[in-house]
Amino acid sequence: MKGKRKKVQHFFVYIAMLVMSGFLIMGGLQQLSMTHELKSSIVQKKKEKKELSSKKKELEKAKQNLTNPDYVEYIARGKYLVTKEGEQVFKFPSKD
């Protein structure tokens, strides 16, 4: 009787260990999945940072150009056809 009782106790201990191992494995897999997602998110954020840094440099250059009166005059004359007193502007069709 004692031997059978020990076998039953051992069986329950094995089952408990198996269940606990299953939970630990599932938790580990979830952690691996989360780590993979975070790494891919970091890569994406680094790309976005690089693009934004490039755009920032372009905007800073444009800001610097807008403080230059010659550049402002160039843009006003070229894009908006602003003229000085007595000037005539002739616009030719583009090849496109």
PAZAPA-4460 file (N, C-alpha, C; in steps of 0.05 Angstrom, whole numbers, plus 32768, in hexadecimal, padded with zeros to 4 digits):
% residues 96
    n_x    n_y    n_z   ca_x   ca_y   ca_z    c_x    c_y    c_z   seq   type   mol
   8010   7FE8   8000   8000   8000   8000   8011   8019   8000     1      M     A
   8027   8019   8010   8038   8030   8011   8046   8035   7FF7     2      K     A
   804D   8020   7FE9   805A   8023   7FCF   8048   802F   7FBA     3      G     A
   802F   8027   7FBB   801B   8032   7FA8   8016   8050   7FAE     4      K     A
   8016   8056   7FC8   8011   8072   7FD0   8029   8084   7FC7     5      R     A
   8040   8079   7FC9   8058   8088   7FC0   8057   808D   7FA2     6      K     A
   804F   8078   7F94   804D   807A   7F77   8039   8090   7F6F     7      K     A
   8023   8091   7F7D   800E   80A5   7F78   8019   80C1   7F7E     8      V     A
   8028   80C4   7F95   8034   80DD   7F9C   8049   80E6   7F87     9      Q     A
   8059   80D3   7F7F   806D   80D9   7F6A   805F   80E1   7F50    10      H     A
   8049   80D4   7F49   803B   80DB   7F31   8031   80F8   7F32    11      F     A
   8025   8100   7F49   801B   811B   7F4C   8032   8130   7F4C    12      F     A
   8049   8128   7F57   8060   813A   7F57   806A   813D   7F3A    13      V     A
   806B   8128   7F2B   8073   812A   7F0F   8060   813B   7EFF    14      Y     A
   8046   8137   7F03   8032   8147   7EF5   8035   8164   7EFC    15      I     A
   8039   816A   7F16   803C   8186   7F1F   8055   8192   7F12    16      A     A
   806B   8183   7F11   8084   818C   7F05   8080   8191   7EE7    17      M     A
   8071   817F   7EDA   806B   8181   7EBD   805B   819B   7EB8    18      L     A
   8046   81A0   7EC8   8036   81B7   7EC5   8046   81D1   7EC9    19      V     A
   8057   81D1   7EDE   8067   81E8   7EE3   807C   81ED   7ECC    20      M     A
   8087   81D7   7EC2   8099   81D9   7EAB   808B   81E5   7E93    21      S     A
   8072   81DC   7E8F   8063   81E7   7E78   805F   8205   7E7B    22      G     A
   8058   820E   7E93   8054   822B   7E98   806E   823A   7E93    23      F     A
   8084   822F   7E9D   809E   823D   7E99   80A5   823E   7E7C    24      L     A
   80A0   8229   7E6D   80A7   8229   7E50   8095   823D   7E42    25      I     A
   807B   823E   7E49   806A   8252   7E3C   8072   826E   7E42    26      M     A
   807A   8273   7E5B   8084   828E   7E63   809D   8295   7E53    27      G     A
   80AF   8282   7E50   80C8   8287   7E41   80C2   828D   7E24    28      G     A
   80AF   827F   7E18   80A8   8284   7DFC   809B   829F   7DF9    29      L     A
   808B   82A7   7E0C   8080   82C2   7E0B   8095   82D7   7E0D    30      Q     A
   80A9   82D3   7E1E   80BF   82E6   7E21   80CF   82E8   7E07    31      Q     A
   80D4   82D1   7DFA   80E2   82D1   7DE1   80D3   82E0   7DCB    32      L     A
   80B9   82DC   7DCB   80A8   82EA   7DB8   80A9   8308   7DBD    33      S     A
   80A7   8310   7DD6   80A7   832D   7DDD   80C2   8339   7DD6    34      M     A
   80D8   832A   7DDB   80F3   8334   7DD4   80F6   8338   7DB6    35      T     A
   80EB   8326   7DA7   80EC   8328   7D89   80DD   8341   7D80    36      H     A
   80C5   8345   7D8B   80B5   835C   7D84   80C3   8376   7D8B    37      E     A
   80CF   8377   7DA3   80DD   838F   7DAC   80F6   8395   7D9A    38      L     A
   8104   8380   7D92   811B   8384   7D81   8113   838F   7D66    39      K     A
   80FE   8385   7D5A   80F4   838F   7D41   80EA   83AB   7D43    40      S     A
   80DE   83B2   7D5A   80D4   83CD   7D5F   80EC   83E0   7D61    41      S     A
   8102   83D7   7D6E   811A   83E8   7D70   8125   83EE   7D55    42      I     A
   8127   83D9   7D44   8131   83DD   7D29   8120   83F1   7D1A    43      V     A
   8106   83EF   7D1C   80F4   8402   7D0E   80F8   841E   7D19    44      Q     A
   80FA   8421   7D33   80FD   843C   7D3F   8118   8448   7D37    45      K     A
   812D   8438   7D34   8147   8442   7D2B   8144   844D   7D0E    46      K     A
   8136   843E   7CFD   8131   8448   7CE1   8122   8462   7CE1    47      K     A
   810D   8464   7CF2   80FE   847D   7CF4   810F   8494   7CFD    48      E     A
   8120   848E   7D11   8132   84A2   7D1C   8145   84AC   7D06    49      K     A
   8150   849A   7CF6   8162   84A2   7CE1   8154   84B3   7CCC    50      K     A
   813B   84AC   7CC5   812C   84BC   7CB1   8125   84D7   7CBD    51      E     A
   811E   84D8   7CD6   8117   84F2   7CE2   8130   8504   7CE5    52      L     A
   8146   84F7   7CEB   815F   8507   7CEC   8166   8513   7CD2    53      S     A
   8162   8504   7CBC   8167   850E   7CA1   8155   8525   7C9B    54      S     A
   813B   8521   7CA1   8128   8536   7C9C   812E   854F   7CAC    55      K     A
   8137   854C   7CC5   813E   8562   7CD6   8155   8572   7CC9    56      K     A
   8169   8564   7CBF   817F   8572   7CB1   8176   8582   7C99    57      K     A
   8164   8576   7C8A   8158   8585   7C73   8149   859E   7C7C    58      E     A
   8139   859B   7C91   812A   85B2   7C9B   813C   85C8   7CA6    59      L     A
   8152   85C0   7CB3   8164   85D3   7CBE   8172   85E2   7CA7    60      E     A
   8178   85D4   7C92   8185   85E1   7C7B   8171   85F5   7C6E    61      K     A
   8158   85EC   7C6B   8143   85FE   7C60   8140   8617   7C72    62      A     A
   8140   8613   7C8C   813E   8629   7C9F   8155   863D   7C9B    63      K     A
   816D   8631   7C98   8184   8642   7C95   8183   8651   7C7A    64      Q     A
   8179   8644   7C65   8176   8651   7C4B   8162   8668   7C4D    65      N     A
   814D   8665   7C5C   8138   8679   7C5E   8142   8693   7C6C    66      L     A
   8158   8691   7C7A   8163   86AA   7C86   8175   86B8   7C72    67      T     A
   817B   86AC   7C5C   818C   86B8   7C47   817A   86C8   7C34    68      N     A
   817D   86E2   7C32   816B   86F2   7C21   816E   86EB   7C03    69      P     A
   8186   86E4   7BFB   8189   86DC   7BDE   8179   86C3   7BD7    70      D     A
   8179   86B0   7BE9   816A   8697   7BE5   814C   869D   7BE5    71      Y     A
   8143   86AE   7BF7   8126   86B5   7BF8   811E   86C2   7BDE    72      V     A
   812F   86D4   7BD5   8129   86E2   7BBC   8128   86CE   7BA4    73      E     A
   813B   86BB   7BA4   813C   86A7   7B8F   8122   8696   7B8F    74      Y     A
   8119   868E   7BA6   8100   867E   7BA8   80E9   868F   7B9F    75      I     A
   80E7   86A8   7BA9   80D0   86B9   7BA2   80CF   86BE   7B84    76      A     A
   80E6   86C3   7B78   80E6   86C8   7B5B   80E0   86AF   7B4B    77      R     A
   80EC   8699   7B53   80E9   8680   7B44   80CE   8672   7B47    78      G     A
   80C6   8670   7B5F   80AD   8660   7B64   8094   8671   7B63    79      K     A
   8096   8689   7B6D   807E   869A   7B6F   807D   86B1   7B5B    80      Y     A
   8091   86B2   7B49   8092   86C6   7B34   8090   86E3   7B3E    81      L     A
   809D   86E8   7B54   809D   8704   7B5F   80B2   8714   7B4F    82      V     A
   80AA   872C   7B48   80BC   873C   7B37   80C2   8757   7B45    83      T     A
   80D8   8763   7B3B   80DF   877D   7B44   80D0   8791   7B33    84      K     A
   80D0   87AA   7B3C   80C2   87BF   7B2D   80CE   87C2   7B11    85      E     A
   80BC   87C0   7AFD   80C5   87C4   7AE1   80CE   87AA   7AD4    86      G     A
   80CF   8793   7AE2   80D8   877A   7AD5   80C1   876C   7AC8    87      E     A
   80C7   875C   7AB3   80B3   874B   7AA7   80BD   872F   7AAA    88      Q     A
   80AA   871D   7AAF   80B1   8701   7AB2   80A5   86F1   7A9A    89      V     A
   80B6   86E1   7A8F   80AD   86CF   7A79   80B0   86B3   7A83    90      F     A
   809B   86A4   7A82   809B   8688   7A8B   8099   8676   7A73    91      K     A
   80AC   8665   7A6F   80AD   8653   7A59   80A2   8637   7A62    92      F     A
   8095   862A   7A50   808B   860F   7A57   80A2   85FC   7A5B    93      P     A
   809E   85EA   7A6E   80B3   85D6   7A74   80B1   85BF   7A60    94      S     A
   80C6   85AF   7A5E   80C6   8598   7A4B   80B5   8581   7A55    95      K     A
   80AE   8581   7A6E   809E   856B   7A79   8081   856D   7A71    96      D     A
***
